[in-house]
Amino acid sequence: MKFPVIRESYFLNVVILLVSLFVSWFGLLFGIAHLIEGIFGNDPNPDIPLIQSIMGWIIVIGLCVVGVIFLLIAIASIKGIIYKIKKKQS
């Protein structure tokens, strides 16, 4: 299976790239930061119920997954821009 390429205009590819990079940055930054804090946290709070702790882990993992998905979309947009440049040169 080949990696997808977004074959749209330059303007649309740049807009997709900027939005995807921002969402990816936000998701990965906060997801990984909270994931590290949850794993290596020094002060576990016994007052937090187990169900809320599980919900927190699901949200953190979800943020990481969203960040990776939008990073892949950004890469597809970059490949689309490169595809347009190569098509224009030939």
C-alpha positions in Angstrom: 0.0 0.0 0.0 1.4 3.4 -1.0 1.3 6.4 1.3 -1.5 8.8 0.3 -0.8 12.0 -1.4 -3.1 15.0 -1.3 -3.3 16.2 -4.9 -5.0 19.6 -4.6 -3.9 23.1 -5.3 -0.9 24.7 -3.6 -3.1 26.9 -1.5 -5.3 24.1 -0.2 -2.2 22.0 0.5 -0.6 24.8 2.5 -3.8 25.4 4.5 -4.1 21.6 5.2 -0.4 21.5 6.2 -0.6 24.4 8.6 -3.8 23.2 10.3 -2.5 19.7 10.5 0.8 20.7 12.0 -0.9 22.8 14.6 -3.3 20.1 15.6 -0.5 17.5 15.6 1.7 19.7 17.7 -1.0 20.4 20.2 -2.1 16.8 20.5 1.4 15.3 20.8 2.6 18.0 23.1 -0.1 17.7 25.7 -0.7 13.9 25.1 3.0 12.9 25.6 3.5 15.4 28.5 0.5 14.0 30.4 1.5 10.5 29.5 5.0 11.0 31.0 3.5 12.7 34.1 1.1 9.8 34.5 3.8 7.2 34.3 6.6 8.9 36.2 4.4 11.1 38.6 5.9 11.2 42.1 2.8 12.1 44.0 -0.1 9.7 43.2 -3.3 11.0 44.7 -5.3 8.2 46.4 -8.5 10.4 46.4 -9.0 10.0 42.6 -11.4 7.2 41.8 -10.2 4.4 39.5 -12.8 5.2 36.8 -11.6 8.8 36.6 -8.0 7.7 36.3 -9.0 5.3 33.5 -10.9 8.1 31.7 -7.8 10.3 32.0 -5.6 7.6 30.4 -8.1 7.2 27.6 -8.1 10.9 26.9 -4.3 11.1 27.0 -3.9 8.2 24.6 -6.6 9.7 22.4 -4.6 13.0 22.2 -1.5 11.0 21.1 -3.5 9.2 18.5 -5.0 12.4 17.1 -1.6 14.0 17.0 -0.1 11.1 15.0 -3.1 11.0 12.6 -2.7 14.7 11.9 1.0 14.3 11.5 0.4 11.7 8.8 -2.1 14.1 7.1 0.6 16.8 7.2 3.1 14.5 5.6 0.6 13.6 2.9 0.1 17.3 2.2 3.9 17.8 1.9 4.1 15.0 -0.5 1.2 16.6 -2.5 3.2 19.9 -2.7 6.2 18.0 -3.9 4.1 16.1 -6.4 2.7 19.4 -7.8 6.3 20.8 -8.1 7.6 17.7 -9.9 4.5 17.7 -12.2 5.0 21.3 -13.1 8.7 20.8 -13.9 8.1 17.9 -16.3 
